[in-house]
Amino acid sequence: MVNVAVLGYGVVGSGVVEVIKKNGSSISKRAGEEITVKKVLDIRDFKDSPDQEILTKNSEDVFEDDSISIVVETIGGIGVAYEFTKRALKLKKHVVTSNKELVATHGPELLRLAKEMGVKYLFEASVGGGIPIIRPLYQCLAANEINGITGILNGTTNYILTQMKREGKDFAVALKGAQDNGYAEADPTADIEGHDACRKIAILSSIAYNEFVDYKHIYTEGITKITLNDMKYADEMDSVIKLIAMSMKINDKIFARVTPAIISKSHPLANVEDVFNAIVVKGDAIGDAMFYGRGAGKLPTASAVVADVIDIVKHVETRGKSTWTVTEENNTVHINDVETKYFIRIKVRNQEEAHKYINKTFGSVEWVKVYDAQLEDEIAFVTLKDKERNLKALLEEMKGIGSIREVTNVIRVLEE
């Protein structure tokens, strides 16, 4: 019998206990041994919980129990979760986590410690919830050189953008709906400002390129500035707007960003809607491989956690050995040094003069026209591909032109 302790009895932690209890027989058959949750650590009271007999507020009930060989950390954050994870690893207990913030911040240290102690630190559930992505990167795609990753990695923002596009709700109304349905927290900042997706692309990039990518160096922009009018322009372009996390290898460095992007309706990510996530991995041998499913939720995330537990019990040795090389210098490419296209909306005083100025300054742009009375004082266009620093300089220069009142919005255009 393999005894497991769960740290944190919140949504994911309680889901892990539920999955192991509910599917105990089939899980044990797949693992080759019976798996039991022996202790659940949480400082809160759960008077109505069906798991009273295994709940404890004393951490020593977990760490001093030599019969517990696997610790599941679902506390979240980088405070006590970090200290408990280190302590478990030093006691030669395997650790499985869904904590993306901890992995993105202290992943190299914890992976190295696990390797030194001869145990595993696994985190399939930290990215994509129930979508199997980390396991394929370590196993199925191991023969490939990964050239790039592009994904919709946050279900909350994808739900909001879907509601704006499909139902015509503005951002504030769509966000309130996400909160009412339990898809967004009372404080949704981590989701709507892109921080959640940023940590996830940092983890995926670190695995794909076997080199630690610090999320603090990733340019991140949320969806709070996206409007229904932006959606109208995107539709006119036969496109949609998504919050896209992406990374790629550029020479010996890594470029990553999280931003809203206009993507063609023919793009494989365009039809990923509501709370679903999808990740496209580009390998030199396999080409494009797409992973799709529910990116969050109690049971989908718990299933990914339990899958890691099963791997440990089965002694799967093909992953968990990476320690992610940590470079002394910043190993990321600054967004200003990477080429892209901008979709630009501007309010104008004089349409003819503004058109002349833009054609002269930006070159052969693609004009986008939406026939809407509310947008009669606007013009919109897509730039040629250029480095971000050059496009930003042209935008700054445009602010001083008399025929132009203001820049309404700027959204990157993602090419297939």
N, C-alpha and C positions, 0 to 999 in steps of 0.2 A: 504493500500500500504506500502511495505517495501522499504526504500531507502538505497542504497548501495553506498559507495565511494570506488574507486580503487586508491591505491597509487602506482604509477609507470605505465607508459604506454609503456612498452617494449613488448617483445614477449608474455609473459604470460598475462600481464595486458590488452593489447589490445585484446588478445584472450578471456579473461573473458567478456569484453564489447561486443565482437562479439557474443559469445555464448548466453548471456542474451538477446541481441537484436533479434538474429536469431530464438531462440527457446523460446522466451518470453511466448508465450501462453501455451505451454506444461509445461514449468518450473513453471509457476504460478499455473496451475492445480495441479501439484504434490505437490507444497508447500502449497497450500490452500489460498495463497494471491498473489497479483501482486508484482513482484520484479522488481525494476527499478534502473539503475545506474544513480545517481543524479550528482556525481562529479568524475572527474578523475584528480588526482594531479600529475604533473610532471613539472620540471623546464625547460624542453626542449621545443622547438617549433615544432609543427607538422602541417605545413601549408596545407598539403594535406589530413589531417585526416577527416573522415566523422563525427567525434565526437567533432567538434569545440565548440559547444554550451555547452558542459559539462566539457571541459578542463579548468584547472586553475593552476596557479603557486603559489597561496596563500594557505598555509596549513590551515589557519583559516576558509576558506570556507568549510573545512571538519569538523574540530574539534569544531567550534562554532555553527555548524548547528545541533540542537537537533533532527531534523527529520531524520538524518542519523543514523541508528541503527547498521549497519554492515560495518566494514572497511575491505577491501581486500588488504593485503600488498604483493606486488610483486616487491618491490624495489630491494631486495637482499642484501647480506652483513649483517654486524652487527653494522653499524654506525647509520645513520639516521633511518634505518628500526627499530632498537631496540628502539630508543627514541620515534618514532611515535607509535609503538605498545604499549609501556607502557602508553603513553598519552591517546590513544584510550581506553584501558582497564580501566584506572582510571576514564575516563568519562563515564564508563559503556556502552561502545560500544563493541559489539562482534567483534572479529578479526579472519579472515581466512587468511592463508598464504601458499605460495609455497616455502618459504625460508628455505631450509634445514640447512644452516649454522647458522641461528638465532635459530632455534629449537634445533639443536645439542649443541649449546653453552649456551643459556639462557632458554631452555625449562622449567626446574623446577621453576625458578623465575616467568616466564610469566604464566604458568599454575596455580601457587599458587595465583598470582595477579588476574587472571580471576576468580578463585573460590571465593576469598574475595569480589570481585565486583559483583558477581552473574551473570557473563556473560561467554561466551565460547571463548576459543582459540583453533581453529581447524587447522589441517595441513595435511590433506590427500594427497595433491599434493606435499608434500615435499619429499616423497619417492615413487619411481616407476611411477611418472608422472600420466598417466591415469589409472594405475593398481589399483584397489581397494584393499588395503592391511591393512591400518590402521583401517578402519571401521570394517572389519572382525575380526581383532585382539581384538577390544573392544567389538564386538557384537557376531558374529557367533561362535567364538572360545572361548568365555568367560568362558565356563564350563570346558575348558581344562587347564591343567598345560602345559605350553609351554616348551618343552625340548630342542628345537634347531631351528635355522633359517639358511638356506643356500640359497644364491641367486646370480644371475647376476644382479647387480644393476646400471650398467652404460652402456648406449647404445653406447657411443662413442668407448670405449675400446672393446666392443663386436663386433662392426662393423669392427674395425681394425683387430682383431684376425680372424674374419670370412673371410676378404679379404686375409689375409696371408694364411689361410688354403685352401680356395676355389680357389683363383686366383693366388697363388704363389707369391704375392707381398711381398717385405720385409717391415719391420716396417715403415721406413721413407716414402716409397711410399704410403702405406696404410693410414698413418696419413694424408698425403697431400690430398689424396682422400676424407677422412672424412672431412677435412676443406673445400675443394671445394664443397662438397655436403651440407655444413651447419651443419654437425653433430658434428664438433669440433670447438672450439673457436680459434682465432688467437694465443692466449696463451693457449695451451691445458693442462697445467700442472695439474690442479685439476682433470682432467679425467685420463690422462695416468699414473700419479703417484699414483692413487688410493684414493686421498683425498675425492672426491665426494662420492664414494662408502663407504668410512669410515664413513662419517657423516650419511649416510643413515642407515647403519647397527647399528650405535649408537642409532639412533632414534627408529628403530624397536626393538632393544634389551631393551631399556628403557620401551617401551610399553609392550612387551611380559613378562618381569620379574617385571614390576612395580617398577623399581629401576633405577635411573639415571645412565647411562653408559657414561662416559666422553670420547669423541672420541679421545682426546689427549693420552689416555691410550691404544688405540687399535693399535696393530702392523700393519703397512700398507706398502705394497710393490706394485709398479706399473708394467706395462708390457713392459717397455722400453728395457729390456734385453732379451726379447723373440725373437728368430730368426726362420728362415725357417727350419734350421736344427733341432731345438727343435720340430717343428711341425712334421718332418719326424720320429723322435723317438717316439713321442706320437702316430702317426698313426700305427707304428710297434707294439705298445702296445694295439692296438684296442681302442685308447683313443683320446681325444682332449684336447686342452689347453684353459682354460677360466679364466677370472679374477673373483675369487670367494670371496664373503663376507660371513662370517659365524659367528655365536655365539652359545653358549650353556651354560647351568648352570652346574657348577662343584662344588658339595657340596653347600656351601652357597655363592659362588662367581660366577662371570661371565667371560667366556673366549670369546674373539672376535678377529678376524683377517681379513685382506684383503690382498690376495696374488694371483698371478697366480697359477693355480693348474692343474695337469693332472687328468682328470676324464674319466672314462670308457664311451664308446659310448652307453652303456645301461643305464647310469645315466639319470634321467629325464631332467637335465639341458644341456645335451650334444648337443641336437638338437636346442637349442635356439640360433638363429643366427641374424646377421645384428644388427639393432638398438633395437631389442626387449630385454626386461628384463623378468626375471622369479624369483619367490621366492617360496621356499619350506619351509613350517612351519610344524614342528613335534610336535603334541600334544599327551598327554597320552591317550586320549579317541578316537580322530579321526584318529590317525596315521599321515600319510603325506598328506598335502593339498598343492596344487600347484596353484600359481597365475601367469598369463602370459599376456603380452601385450606390447604395446609401452611404454617405460619408460620415454620418453621425447617428446617434440614437443609442438607447440603452442596450438592446440585445445585439444589434450589428457590431457595436464596438466590443461588447463582452465576448462575442464569438471569436473575434480576432485575438483577444487576450487569451482565451482558452486554447486556441490553436497554438499559440506560443508555448503554453504550458505542456500541451501534448508533445510538441517538438522536443522539449527538454526531457520529458519522460522517455521518449523513444530514442533518445541520444542521437538526434539528428545533428550531424557534425558539419554540414555544408554551409552554415551561416553562424553569425554571432562571433566570428573570429576576427573580423575587421576591427582595427583600432583607429582608423581614420587619421591619416597623416595631418599633423598640424604644422603649418608654415609660420615662420617668424614674421614674414612680411605679409601684408594684405594680398591674398591670392585671388581677389575678385576684380573684375573690370568695372570701372565706373560707368554709370548709365550714360554720361555725356559722351563717352568714347564709342558708343554703339549706334549703328544706323537703325532708323525706323521711319515710319510715315506718320504724320499727324493729320487728324481730321480737325479742322479749325472752324469755329462759328464766330462771326463778328457782327456787331450792330454798326450800321454805317449812317453817315449823314448824306453822303452822295454816292450812289451805287456805281455810276459810271467811273468816277475818279478812283473809287476803291478797287474796282476790277482792274483798272490800268495799273495801279500801284502794285497789286498782288501779282499780276502777270509779270511785271518787270522785276519784282523782288524775289518771288518764289519760283519763277520759271513756269514750266508747262504743268500747271496744276489741274486736278480733276474737279470740276465744279459740281456741287450737289444742290439741287433745288427742290424744296418742299413747298407745295402750293397750299399755304395756310395763312389766313389773314393776320394771325398773331406774329407771323415771321416775315412780314413784308419788309421790315427795316433791317433784315439780316441777309448776309451772304455766307455761304459755307463752301469749303473746298478741302480736298485731300492733297497734301504736298507730295513732291517727289521724295524718294528715299534719301535720307541724309543723316549725318551724325546729330545726335540730340543737341549737342552744344551749339551747332550751327542753326538748327531750327529754333532753339530758345533765343538766340541772339536776334534772329529775324522777328520773332514775336515781340521782343522787347522794343526793337526799333519801330515796329508798327504802332505801338501805343502813342507815339508822338505825331502821327499823321492826322491832318485835319479832317480828312474824309471819313475817318474811322472813329467811332465813339468808344467802343470797348470790345474786348475779347470776351465772348460769352462762355465758351468752353473749348477745351483741347482734349482730345481722346486719341490714344495711339491706335493705329490700324495694324492688325496682325495678319501677316501674309501666310498663306498655306505653305 
